[in-house]
Amino acid sequence: MPLPPPIARSVFAACIVGVLLCALSSYAWCNNPAILNKVLVVPDRGGVSLSIKGNPSQVSAEVLTNPNRLVIDFNDTAISKTPHKIQASEWGLKEIRLGINKSATRVVLDFGDNPVPTHRLRKLGQGLFVEIGTAKHEETAGNQTEVSAANAYKIG
């Protein structure tokens, strides 16, 4: 079987290279995660500020027991060089831990033996603010995670 002419081989090679470049560039663009930049305990504002560059595809939160903790997962989100363990003493909070759980960045507000106070998650500029134990939440029963659709990431 005769080989195709040189020009056909060049066009074929250029097409293969073009397809590979498009695939790689779209992979990098699609897999550009949000980044959790900073975690701050803000006692005078009554909560914890989570600074995020970009938009996580989904945010979910739940309360777990033994020890008592509020767990917040950010899908498609990476962690910057922020410390992965932060000591805290407000609202019965013992510490805040950051880590990876499956494909999500996990923020754990660990209350130890203390009950998880009433709280609310709010989207705030470039991030999320976790209001903890404030008078604003007295109408919220127990330790539910209340989210306003107008100012929150997609929860759950």
Number of C-alpha atoms within 10 A of each C-alpha: 3 4 7 8 8 9 9 11 12 11 11 12 12 12 12 11 12 12 11 12 12 11 12 12 11 12 11 11 10 9 11 13 18 20 20 25 17 16 23 14 19 14 13 6 13 18 21 20 21 19 18 23 17 14 18 22 15 15 22 17 19 14 16 13 14 8 13 18 24 21 18 21 25 26 21 18 26 22 20 14 9 12 13 13 14 15 12 16 11 17 17 16 21 17 17 23 16 21 15 15 12 9 12 21 23 23 23 21 23 24 24 16 14 15 18 25 21 21 25 21 25 20 19 16 11 14 22 20 24 22 21 23 19 15 10 12 18 11 8 14 11 13 18 16 18 17 16 13 11 8 13 17 22 14 18 9
